[in-house]
């Protein structure tokens, strides 16, 4: 392309090439980010110390389900929760929402897990 084409605001091959390189680099970085995240989760959940952990107030229902090897949706349904609407709800928040102590809620969660596992 001529110098006049550059001055007229018409994209050149060099501009397209730079854009393609930027897209390629962004794609590679995005893929690397998800790969690292997946590996970190795999290592974390493969550790036996993270399986069947004692329930604590900070734990979200999904975390508890993952730790105990049950489906999050099944655990939420057993507790009378909408799985999508209550995503990220901690056990402390669940107890407060129900007007219970953490210990009462904890016993209910453990009973729900045993019920799911026995099916």
C-alpha positions in Angstrom: 0.0 0.0 0.0 1.1 3.5 -0.6 1.9 6.2 1.9 -1.3 7.9 0.8 -3.4 4.9 1.8 -1.8 5.0 5.3 -2.6 8.7 5.7 -6.2 8.1 4.5 -6.9 5.8 7.5 -7.0 2.7 5.3 -5.7 -0.3 7.3 -2.5 -1.9 5.9 -1.3 -5.5 5.9 1.0 -4.5 8.7 -1.9 -3.4 10.9 -3.8 -6.6 10.2 -0.7 -8.6 11.0 -0.2 -6.8 14.4 -3.9 -7.4 15.2 -3.5 -11.1 14.5 -0.4 -11.3 16.6 -2.2 -9.5 19.5 -5.1 -12.0 19.2 -2.8 -15.0 19.2 -0.9 -13.8 22.2 -4.2 -13.1 24.1 -5.5 -16.5 23.2 -2.3 -18.2 24.4 -2.3 -16.3 27.7 -6.0 -17.1 28.2 -5.4 -20.8 27.5 -2.4 -20.8 29.9 -4.5 -19.1 32.6 -7.2 -21.8 32.4 -4.7 -24.6 32.3 -2.9 -23.3 35.4 -6.2 -22.9 37.2 -7.3 -26.4 36.3 -4.0 -27.9 37.4 -4.2 -26.0 40.8 -7.7 -27.3 41.3 -6.7 -30.9 40.4 -3.8 -30.8 42.8 -5.9 -29.3 45.6 -8.8 -31.7 45.3 -6.5 -34.7 44.9 -5.1 -34.2 48.3 -6.9 -36.5 50.8 -6.7 -33.7 53.4 -9.4 -31.8 51.4 -11.8 -34.7 51.2 -14.5 -35.1 53.9 -13.3 -32.0 55.7 -14.9 -31.0 59.0 -17.6 -28.5 58.3 -16.8 -24.9 59.1 -18.9 -21.7 58.9 -17.0 -20.2 56.0 -17.5 -23.1 53.7 -19.9 -22.5 50.8 -22.4 -25.3 50.0 -20.6 -26.1 46.7 -17.3 -26.5 48.5 -18.9 -28.9 51.0 -20.4 -30.9 48.2 -17.0 -31.1 46.4 -15.2 -32.1 49.6 -17.7 -34.8 50.3 -17.9 -36.1 46.8 -21.6 -35.4 46.2 -23.3 -33.3 43.5 -23.8 -29.6 44.5 -27.3 -29.6 43.0 -28.3 -32.7 45.0 -26.9 -31.2 48.3 -28.6 -27.9 47.7 -31.9 -29.7 46.9 -31.7 -31.8 50.0 -31.2 -28.6 52.0 -34.2 -27.0 50.3 -32.1 -24.5 48.4 -32.3 -23.4 44.8 -28.8 -24.4 43.5 -28.4 -21.4 41.2 -30.0 -18.7 43.3 -27.9 -19.7 46.4 -24.5 -20.2 44.7 -21.7 -19.3 47.0 -23.9 -19.3 50.1 -21.8 -20.2 53.2 -22.9 -22.5 55.9 -22.9 -19.5 58.3 -25.2 -17.6 56.0 -27.4 -20.6 55.6 -27.7 -21.0 59.4 -28.5 -17.3 59.7 -31.1 -17.5 56.9 -32.8 -20.4 58.7 -32.6 -18.8 62.2 -30.4 -21.7 63.4 -27.1 -22.1 65.0 -24.2 -23.3 62.9 -24.2 -26.6 64.8 -27.8 -27.3 63.9 -27.2 -26.4 60.3 -24.0 -28.5 60.3 -26.0 -31.6 61.5 -28.6 -31.1 58.8 -25.9 -30.8 56.1 -24.2 -34.0 57.4 -27.5 -35.8 57.4 -28.2 -34.6 53.8 -24.8 -35.8 52.7 -25.3 -39.3 54.3 -28.7 -39.5 52.6 -27.3 -38.6 49.2 -24.4 -41.1 49.6 -26.8 -43.9 50.6 -28.8 -43.5 47.4 
